[in-house]
Amino acid sequence: MVEGVGIDIAEVTRIQRSIEEYGDLFTDKVFTQAEKAYCVEKPLPFQHFAARFAAKEAFSKATGTGWDDSFSWQEVEVVNEPSGKPFLRLSGQALLTFGHKNVFLSLSHSGDYVAAVVVIES
């Protein structure tokens, strides 16, 4: 049974500006070390940062909680299977609350925009 659906679209240049302006203050708050390492190795790193940002936003929408202290940005990590397929790895409070549910993620990149869809089912 579907319990929640979240979608987010992010502008790559907006995320790029945030990273350039705030640097580690922004990236350390939003992304895990593994996510940062993954993104900086890519030819278009800001596109990958934006996709991860959108995925976390879509997850917060799918949960119905938003970012209300139920969990933190760091507890929702975008990871890729060897095939490249992305999925969300949860930890901390996010894992305790949503770890027993199926969480599905889809990402799409197109020019200066990225989109993420998260579906949570019991």
C-alpha positions as semicolon CSV with decimal commas, in nm:
position;residue;x (nm);y (nm);z (nm)
1;M;0,000;0,000;0,000
2;V;0,137;0,341;-0,098
3;E;0,174;0,561;0,210
4;G;0,337;0,864;0,052
5;V;0,460;1,017;-0,271
6;G;0,695;1,311;-0,292
7;I;0,834;1,498;-0,589
8;D;1,086;1,777;-0,611
9;I;1,250;1,970;-0,890
10;A;1,573;2,159;-0,829
11;E;1,756;2,416;-1,036
12;V;2,121;2,314;-1,071
13;T;2,248;2,673;-1,072
14;R;2,066;2,745;-0,744
15;I;2,243;2,455;-0,574
16;Q;2,570;2,560;-0,736
17;R;2,531;2,913;-0,599
18;S;2,460;2,777;-0,250
19;I;2,771;2,560;-0,262
20;E;2,987;2,842;-0,396
21;E;2,852;3,095;-0,144
22;Y;2,832;2,880;0,170
23;G;3,080;2,602;0,090
24;D;3,116;2,344;0,365
25;L;2,844;2,508;0,577
26;F;2,594;2,405;0,311
27;T;2,743;2,077;0,192
28;D;2,815;1,946;0,544
29;K;2,457;2,017;0,650
30;V;2,288;1,860;0,348
31;F;2,516;1,587;0,212
32;T;2,700;1,291;0,360
33;Q;3,072;1,245;0,303
34;A;2,998;0,964;0,057
35;E;2,756;1,183;-0,140
36;K;3,009;1,466;-0,159
37;A;3,281;1,225;-0,275
38;Y;3,050;1,081;-0,543
39;C;2,947;1,423;-0,676
40;V;3,291;1,583;-0,698
41;E;3,417;1,293;-0,911
42;K;3,154;1,355;-1,179
43;P;3,206;1,575;-1,488
44;L;2,902;1,785;-1,383
45;P;2,923;1,775;-1,002
46;F;2,658;2,042;-0,935
47;Q;2,401;1,843;-1,130
48;H;2,461;1,545;-0,900
49;F;2,451;1,760;-0,587
50;A;2,119;1,905;-0,708
51;A;1,978;1,558;-0,774
52;R;2,066;1,449;-0,421
53;F;1,914;1,765;-0,278
54;A;1,593;1,702;-0,474
55;A;1,583;1,340;-0,358
56;K;1,601;1,445;0,007
57;E;1,330;1,706;-0,047
58;A;1,109;1,449;-0,223
59;F;1,163;1,208;0,067
60;S;1,058;1,473;0,319
61;K;0,743;1,537;0,116
62;A;0,664;1,165;0,084
63;T;0,690;1,120;0,461
64;G;0,439;1,398;0,522
65;T;0,665;1,547;0,788
66;G;0,880;1,787;0,589
67;W;1,195;1,895;0,771
68;D;1,048;1,921;1,120
69;D;1,322;1,763;1,337
70;S;1,184;1,412;1,271
71;F;1,512;1,336;1,095
72;S;1,805;1,525;0,946
73;W;1,942;1,574;0,596
74;Q;2,236;1,349;0,687
75;E;2,001;1,059;0,770
76;V;1,874;1,039;0,410
77;E;2,156;0,939;0,175
78;V;2,141;0,881;-0,200
79;V;2,345;0,577;-0,298
80;N;2,384;0,410;-0,636
81;E;2,374;0,040;-0,712
82;P;2,657;-0,089;-0,937
83;S;2,412;-0,053;-1,227
84;G;2,376;0,318;-1,148
85;K;2,022;0,287;-1,013
86;P;1,981;0,527;-0,719
87;F;1,824;0,437;-0,387
88;L;1,790;0,597;-0,045
89;R;1,990;0,467;0,250
90;L;1,833;0,575;0,577
91;S;2,003;0,605;0,915
92;G;1,927;0,744;1,261
93;Q;1,571;0,856;1,328
94;A;1,479;0,826;0,959
95;L;1,573;0,456;0,970
96;L;1,382;0,399;1,294
97;T;1,069;0,566;1,156
98;F;1,076;0,454;0,792
99;G;1,324;0,165;0,775
100;H;1,051;-0,101;0,785
101;K;0,886;0,048;0,475
102;N;0,974;0,017;0,107
103;V;1,122;0,342;-0,022
104;F;1,162;0,392;-0,397
105;L;1,359;0,671;-0,567
106;S;1,375;0,792;-0,925
107;L;1,601;1,076;-1,043
108;S;1,605;1,262;-1,373
109;H;1,849;1,522;-1,509
110;S;1,775;1,763;-1,793
111;G;1,988;2,069;-1,854
112;D;1,970;2,302;-1,556
113;Y;1,698;2,103;-1,380
114;V;1,684;1,778;-1,190
115;A;1,378;1,599;-1,058
116;A;1,329;1,335;-0,792
117;V;1,032;1,119;-0,705
118;V;1,007;0,915;-0,386
119;V;0,736;0,659;-0,316
120;I;0,695;0,505;0,029
121;E;0,489;0,190;0,072
122;S;0,416;-0,038;0,364
